[in-house]
Amino acid sequence: MPIFYERGVNGIGLSKGLASLGLCMALMTGCASNGGQSSGTDVSAMYGATPTGEQVSAFLDNATPGSIATFPKSPWGSNVSVIVQDRYFAASGRLCTHLDVAREGAPPSAQQAQLACLVGDAWYTQRLVTQALAAPSNR
């Protein structure tokens, strides 16, 4: 029994064209179905992230914009003041906040902008990617 194939617009068989279309639709549906959100426990999405520790985490859990606290030990060194700026939900779905971190006795120009995000039950921090490094590396 002979098998007949219909020719599509560009000479592609109709069955091959439909299979390709179906594959493309499946790929797009798979990408859209998770909404680009992580599970909330994946720290790898925050490259270079550091846990803030219990004291800073407890502060960030309840802090509102403008809240200030001083910590004898922190990921940014000893005797630092942390000022909470705006809080928002990042594209990952995590709750994040901008922080201004200043070391006690340091000039105001030494203040660092940091980002902290809630990952699971703990806060992780990293420098803002828009902040220039004091001494650029040669790597």
C-alpha positions in Angstrom: 0.0 0.0 0.0 1.6 3.3 -1.0 2.1 6.1 1.5 1.2 9.6 0.3 2.7 12.8 1.8 1.3 16.2 1.3 3.8 18.9 0.5 3.6 22.0 2.7 4.5 25.6 1.6 8.2 25.1 1.5 8.3 21.5 0.4 8.2 20.2 4.0 5.9 17.3 4.5 2.7 18.3 6.4 3.4 15.6 9.0 6.9 16.9 9.6 5.7 20.5 9.8 3.0 19.6 12.4 5.5 17.6 14.4 7.9 20.6 14.5 5.0 22.9 15.5 4.0 20.5 18.2 7.6 20.4 19.6 7.8 24.2 19.6 4.5 24.5 21.4 5.6 21.9 24.0 8.8 23.7 24.7 7.1 27.1 25.0 4.5 25.7 27.3 7.2 24.1 29.5 9.0 27.3 29.9 5.9 29.3 30.7 4.5 26.8 33.1 7.0 27.4 36.0 6.9 31.2 35.4 10.7 31.4 35.7 10.4 31.1 39.5 12.9 29.1 41.5 11.9 26.7 44.3 12.9 29.3 46.9 15.7 27.1 48.2 18.1 27.4 45.3 21.0 29.7 46.4 22.9 29.1 43.2 20.7 31.7 41.5 22.4 34.3 43.8 25.9 33.9 42.6 28.4 34.7 45.4 25.6 34.9 48.0 26.6 34.7 51.7 24.3 33.7 54.6 23.6 36.8 56.8 23.7 34.8 60.1 21.0 34.6 62.8 21.1 38.1 64.2 21.0 39.9 60.8 18.3 37.4 59.5 16.1 38.1 62.6 16.5 41.8 62.0 15.6 41.5 58.3 12.6 39.4 59.0 10.8 42.3 60.6 12.6 45.3 59.2 10.8 48.0 57.3 12.4 50.6 55.0 14.4 53.0 57.1 15.1 50.5 59.9 18.6 50.7 61.3 20.5 48.2 63.4 24.2 47.7 64.5 25.8 44.3 64.6 29.1 43.4 66.3 29.5 40.5 63.8 28.1 40.4 60.2 29.0 39.1 56.7 30.4 42.6 56.1 32.8 42.6 59.0 32.5 43.7 62.7 30.7 46.7 64.1 28.6 47.6 61.1 25.3 49.5 60.8 22.7 48.2 58.4 20.0 50.5 57.0 17.1 48.8 55.2 16.0 50.5 52.0 13.2 49.3 49.7 11.8 45.8 49.9 10.4 44.1 46.8 9.7 40.8 45.2 12.4 39.9 42.7 11.7 38.2 39.4 12.7 34.9 41.1 9.7 35.4 43.5 12.0 36.0 46.5 11.5 38.8 48.9 14.6 41.1 48.6 15.7 44.3 50.1 18.4 46.9 49.4 20.7 47.6 52.3 23.2 50.3 53.1 26.1 48.9 55.2 28.5 51.2 57.0 31.4 50.2 59.3 31.6 52.1 62.5 34.2 54.9 62.4 34.6 54.6 58.6 34.0 57.7 56.3 30.6 57.9 54.6 32.2 57.2 51.3 33.0 53.7 52.6 29.3 52.8 52.8 28.4 49.7 50.7 25.2 49.0 48.9 24.1 45.4 49.4 21.3 43.1 48.3 19.7 40.6 50.7 17.1 38.0 49.6 15.1 35.5 51.6 15.9 32.0 50.4 13.8 29.5 52.3 13.9 30.5 55.9 17.3 32.4 55.8 18.5 35.6 54.3 21.5 35.7 51.9 23.4 38.8 50.8 25.6 39.9 48.0 26.9 43.2 46.6 24.8 44.9 44.0 25.9 44.1 40.5 25.5 47.8 39.7 28.0 48.8 42.4 31.5 49.4 41.1 34.3 47.4 42.8 36.9 49.4 44.7 39.7 47.5 43.0 38.7 45.8 39.8 40.3 42.3 39.3 42.4 41.4 36.2 40.6 38.1 35.7 
